[in-house]
Amino acid sequence: MIFKLEFLPSSVTPPPDSQGKKHLVICDEGDYFLGHPMFDNEGDFLCFIVDEIGDSGFPFHQDDYVAWASLPDTDGVTER
């Protein structure tokens, strides 16, 4: 199974309906993280909360990364 990702620059913010969904966040050093977007009560994007091993998460604001991509919903996908 092949999934195509659309990478967007940090100047483009994810839509509010993507809250809780996983995203790939790319930093300028070539590092990447899994995270999810956070929004305020009005639906404005605040930051990505990236998953850290042993931590509850770390905020990445728009100046902390260069690109991001929404990851596909993999419910129902099984390994062969």
ZIWOZI-V215446 format. One line per field, one symbol per residue. psi: psi as a letter, one per 40 degrees, with the letter a starting at -180 (. if undefined). burial: I if it has 9 or more other ideal C-beta (glycine too) atoms within 8 Angstrom, else O. A space follows every 10 residues. Layout:
psi = ???
burial = ???
//
This chain:
psi = hhhhihhiie ehiiideehe iiihhhieee iiiiaiiiia deehhdihhi hhheieihhh ideeidiihh iihehehii.
burial = OOOOOOOOOI OOOIOOOIIO IOIIIIIOOO OOIIIIIIIO OOOOIIIIII OOOOOOIOII OOOOIOIIII IOOOOOOOOO
//
